Amino acid sequence: MIRGWIISALMVVLGVAGCSGRMNDKWRQMMPPTFQASGFVEYQGKPLTKATVVFHPRGGDSSSARAAAGVTDSAGRFVLTTLKAGDGGAAGPYAVTIHKSILVTRDGRVPKPNEFGDILEPTTEKPLIPEKYFMPDTSGLSAEITPSGRNEFSFTLQ
């Protein structure tokens, strides 16, 4: 269930990021401006790599805001994207989720994809960080993107 939610969120963010660059699109015109935002994630005293960071709009006028997401690199750094790569997020408060997991078979092995990249055996998701960070209501993480300022965020996971 969690994996499906994360995949759906990523598809929305990536789908929006891949939209046409036409600025006369009514949907784009209704979007609030975005401001560059980035950050760092640490888990157990080390940079967390290959984790998905999602900023979920909350409070205030979040009706026009959209989620922003990024993936941490080898140094634990991420850059947020809303509409196009690296554009950041709309100004306002956010609940933040961080997700990192792998797929494993029933016997705990990491499955190998076939030549087409498909995994043909049954798998389940194995969290690599505490699952409380996967959902906005339980993560305990928050941030606020502002029109002026660095918008540089740091999250230390326990």
URWO-V634254 format. One record per backbone hydrogen bond with DSSP energy under -1.0 kcal/mol. NH is the residue of the N-H (numbers start at 1). CO is the residue of the C=O. Records with the same first field share a line. If there is no record, write none. Layout:
BEGIN
NH->CO + CO
END
This chain:
BEGIN
5->1
6->2
7->3
8->4
9->5
10->6
11->7
12->8
13->9
14->10
15->11
16->12
17->13
18->14
19->16
29->25
30->26
35->89
38->151
39->78
40->153
41->76
42->155
43->46
44->157
46->43
48->41
50->72
52->99
53->70
54->97
55->68
56->95
58->93
62->60
68->55
69->81
70->53
72->51
73->77
76->73
78->39
80->37
81->69
87->84
88->80
89->35
92->145
94->143
95->56
96->141
97->54
98->133
99->52
102->126
104->124
105->109
108->105
114->118
117->114
124->104
126->102
128->100
133->130
134->131
138->135
139->135
143->94
145->92
153->38
155->40
157->42
END
